[in-house]
Structures are given as structure tokens and as C-alpha cells.
């Protein structure tokens, strides 16, 4: 295994495992907060279930190295939606955590 391959493996495992923790948390505790957030923007409730694609399915694809590009696109879409729904008011400001 070359150093490039090893570096890609480390990046895939790091991103996949960290994001998978978020997905597993949502599986164990439910997605009611996500559903509430989606509902606050007057979007259909079923859209909240797509968080599982972005935080469970995509990390599994990335960790396994199968269809990694599709997994990466799902993660990108998931993060853009999370940014637009949850963090829009914080884009140009500073909070206690940065």
C-alpha cells in the first residue's frame, strides 16, 4: 500500500466514522429535532428522513470504499442542508464556540 493509498484510507475512515456516530445517535434517539427544524421551514416532514442517507448510508459507503464518490456527494448535500437549516444565522458571527 502506497503512502497516497494510506492517506486516503485514513481520511475515509476519519470522515466516515465521525459522521456515522451522528447517524447512529439519530437512530437511537430519534429524529424529532430534525423533523421540527424541517417543519419550521414549512417543508414536508418526510424530508427529515433523508438525514439517514447522509449520516448513515453515506459514511458506510465511504468507510467501505464502495461508491465513495456517491457517499461524498450525499455527505456534501447533507452538510449544505444542515448549514442552511441549523446554522444560517451564525455564518458571519462569532459565538462562544467560535
QUIGIBEL-V943098 format. One line per field, one symbol per residue. phi: phi as a letter, one per 30 degrees, with the letter a starting at -180 (. if undefined). A space follows every 50 residues. Layout:
phi = ???
//
This chain:
phi = .dddddddddddddddddddedddedddcjceddddddddchcddddddd ddddcbdeddddddichddddddddddedddddddcbddcdccccdck
//
